[in-house]
Amino acid sequence: MPKVTINEERCRGCELCTTACPKHIISLSKKLNAAGYHPAEVTDQSQCLACAMCARMCPHVAITVEK
């Protein structure tokens, strides 16, 4: 089963990953990280295709995808 891990402290809430995900399973969290941004979070890991489009789009290298 694929697993997406988002480093909440590196995430700046730019939303590039949310638009890149073909399954639309990434959204911004309601909580804030230490830098004051709403980090991205995965809403349904079971729907992940492990395409890694989210990780490729992330300018802050905050996302890793494991197959």
BAROVEX-789292 format. One line per field, with one value per residue: residue number from 1; residue in three letters; x, y, z of N, C-alpha, C in turn. Coordinates in nm, 3 decimals. Layout:
BEGIN
n = (NUM, ...)
res = (ALA, ...)
n.c1 = (X, ...)
n.c2 = (Y, ...)
n.c3 = (Z, ...)
ca.c1 = (X, ...)
ca.c2 = (Y, ...)
ca.c3 = (Z, ...)
c.c1 = (X, ...)
c.c2 = (Y, ...)
c.c3 = (Z, ...)
***
This chain:
BEGIN
n = (1, 2, 3, 4, 5, 6, 7, 8, 9, 10, 11, 12, 13, 14, 15, 16, 17, 18, 19, 20, 21, 22, 23, 24, 25, 26, 27, 28, 29, 30, 31, 32, 33, 34, 35, 36, 37, 38, 39, 40, 41, 42, 43, 44, 45, 46, 47, 48, 49, 50, 51, 52, 53, 54, 55, 56, 57, 58, 59, 60, 61, 62, 63, 64, 65, 66, 67)
res = (MET, PRO, LYS, VAL, THR, ILE, ASN, GLU, GLU, ARG, CYS, ARG, GLY, CYS, GLU, LEU, CYS, THR, THR, ALA, CYS, PRO, LYS, HIS, ILE, ILE, SER, LEU, SER, LYS, LYS, LEU, ASN, ALA, ALA, GLY, TYR, HIS, PRO, ALA, GLU, VAL, THR, ASP, GLN, SER, GLN, CYS, LEU, ALA, CYS, ALA, MET, CYS, ALA, ARG, MET, CYS, PRO, HIS, VAL, ALA, ILE, THR, VAL, GLU, LYS)
n.c1 = (0.084, 0.064, 0.230, 0.208, 0.404, 0.411, 0.615, 0.535, 0.652, 0.822, 0.651, 0.489, 0.235, 0.159, -0.009, 0.044, 0.074, -0.184, -0.324, -0.184, -0.230, -0.385, -0.599, -0.704, -0.662, -0.523, -0.514, -0.523, -0.436, -0.621, -0.480, -0.189, 0.159, 0.490, 0.596, 0.376, 0.212, -0.051, -0.017, -0.002, -0.207, -0.281, -0.587, -0.701, -0.530, -0.563, -0.652, -0.438, -0.223, 0.047, 0.183, 0.347, 0.328, 0.264, 0.493, 0.684, 0.599, 0.633, 0.792, 0.939, 1.037, 0.894, 0.749, 0.730, 0.700, 0.615, 0.618)
n.c2 = (-0.118, 0.217, 0.501, 0.830, 1.079, 1.377, 1.636, 1.836, 2.065, 2.161, 2.224, 2.484, 2.547, 2.601, 2.482, 2.351, 2.076, 1.989, 2.049, 1.899, 1.632, 1.352, 1.215, 1.384, 1.384, 1.530, 1.798, 2.123, 2.153, 2.242, 2.320, 2.504, 2.519, 2.552, 2.772, 2.917, 2.846, 2.673, 2.344, 2.088, 1.792, 1.442, 1.314, 1.065, 0.794, 0.541, 0.576, 0.658, 0.658, 0.634, 0.788, 1.002, 1.265, 1.477, 1.500, 1.566, 1.817, 1.973, 2.253, 2.281, 2.042, 1.873, 1.643, 1.290, 0.982, 0.649, 0.332)
n.c3 = (0.000, -0.091, 0.059, 0.167, 0.300, 0.473, 0.563, 0.804, 0.913, 0.717, 0.514, 0.336, 0.273, 0.005, -0.176, -0.418, -0.430, -0.378, -0.608, -0.790, -0.732, -0.866, -0.755, -0.574, -0.292, -0.112, 0.108, 0.267, 0.606, 0.902, 1.121, 1.235, 1.145, 1.297, 1.166, 1.103, 0.891, 0.715, 0.691, 0.434, 0.418, 0.401, 0.311, 0.261, 0.268, 0.152, -0.105, -0.252, -0.535, -0.558, -0.741, -0.711, -0.792, -0.627, -0.464, -0.656, -0.735, -0.509, -0.390, -0.161, -0.082, 0.093, 0.087, 0.078, -0.098, -0.068, -0.217)
ca.c1 = (0.000, 0.144, 0.223, 0.254, 0.443, 0.432, 0.685, 0.452, 0.734, 0.880, 0.542, 0.454, 0.094, 0.148, -0.118, 0.081, 0.049, -0.328, -0.368, -0.113, -0.279, -0.495, -0.710, -0.750, -0.665, -0.439, -0.575, -0.453, -0.481, -0.673, -0.382, -0.073, 0.290, 0.569, 0.620, 0.250, 0.145, -0.139, 0.050, -0.083, -0.229, -0.347, -0.718, -0.735, -0.413, -0.602, -0.678, -0.312, -0.173, 0.193, 0.233, 0.445, 0.311, 0.267, 0.632, 0.754, 0.554, 0.663, 0.916, 1.009, 1.078, 0.830, 0.667, 0.790, 0.601, 0.667, 0.532)
ca.c2 = (0.000, 0.340, 0.589, 0.967, 1.143, 1.520, 1.699, 1.953, 2.183, 2.213, 2.265, 2.626, 2.563, 2.662, 2.409, 2.290, 1.932, 1.963, 2.055, 1.797, 1.498, 1.312, 1.163, 1.496, 1.336, 1.617, 1.929, 2.196, 2.128, 2.358, 2.360, 2.578, 2.467, 2.648, 2.892, 2.987, 2.803, 2.556, 2.241, 1.992, 1.664, 1.343, 1.286, 0.923, 0.720, 0.422, 0.615, 0.701, 0.577, 0.639, 0.850, 1.097, 1.398, 1.574, 1.517, 1.635, 1.956, 2.043, 2.330, 2.278, 1.902, 1.834, 1.523, 1.166, 0.881, 0.514, 0.236)
ca.c3 = (0.000, -0.098, 0.176, 0.149, 0.425, 0.455, 0.673, 0.831, 0.944, 0.592, 0.426, 0.342, 0.236, -0.128, -0.242, -0.546, -0.420, -0.381, -0.747, -0.867, -0.699, -0.954, -0.675, -0.488, -0.154, -0.030, 0.135, 0.371, 0.742, 0.974, 1.221, 1.188, 1.185, 1.375, 1.085, 1.086, 0.769, 0.720, 0.611, 0.360, 0.481, 0.318, 0.368, 0.246, 0.219, 0.076, -0.244, -0.314, -0.647, -0.551, -0.864, -0.662, -0.852, -0.517, -0.424, -0.765, -0.740, -0.385, -0.399, -0.032, -0.062, 0.218, 0.066, 0.030, -0.134, -0.067, -0.284)
c.c1 = (0.088, 0.125, 0.284, 0.285, 0.474, 0.499, 0.616, 0.534, 0.801, 0.774, 0.507, 0.311, 0.071, 0.037, -0.082, 0.054, -0.100, -0.380, -0.302, -0.168, -0.398, -0.617, -0.767, -0.765, -0.575, -0.510, -0.493, -0.519, -0.537, -0.574, -0.264, 0.056, 0.367, 0.595, 0.491, 0.174, 0.050, -0.074, -0.050, -0.097, -0.302, -0.478, -0.756, -0.619, -0.450, -0.628, -0.551, -0.266, -0.022, 0.253, 0.343, 0.439, 0.318, 0.411, 0.712, 0.720, 0.597, 0.796, 0.998, 1.053, 1.022, 0.753, 0.752, 0.678, 0.671, 0.568, 0.517)
c.c2 = (0.125, 0.426, 0.724, 1.024, 1.288, 1.575, 1.832, 2.079, 2.241, 2.270, 2.412, 2.653, 2.625, 2.600, 2.351, 2.140, 1.901, 1.965, 1.946, 1.656, 1.460, 1.259, 1.269, 1.453, 1.418, 1.751, 1.998, 2.169, 2.257, 2.408, 2.432, 2.507, 2.577, 2.778, 2.970, 2.954, 2.687, 2.449, 2.150, 1.865, 1.572, 1.306, 1.139, 0.847, 0.603, 0.452, 0.652, 0.602, 0.563, 0.696, 0.952, 1.234, 1.506, 1.604, 1.592, 1.784, 2.038, 2.119, 2.327, 2.137, 1.850, 1.702, 1.407, 1.065, 0.747, 0.421, 0.111)
c.c3 = (0.000, 0.027, 0.142, 0.286, 0.396, 0.581, 0.699, 0.858, 0.819, 0.499, 0.447, 0.294, 0.099, -0.213, -0.378, -0.544, -0.429, -0.524, -0.832, -0.845, -0.788, -0.879, -0.580, -0.342, -0.062, -0.015, 0.243, 0.507, 0.803, 1.079, 1.155, 1.230, 1.258, 1.299, 1.058, 0.959, 0.798, 0.633, 0.539, 0.442, 0.384, 0.385, 0.359, 0.184, 0.128, -0.071, -0.320, -0.422, -0.646, -0.679, -0.834, -0.730, -0.744, -0.476, -0.531, -0.770, -0.619, -0.392, -0.270, 0.008, 0.072, 0.207, 0.018, 0.004, -0.138, -0.134, -0.202)
***
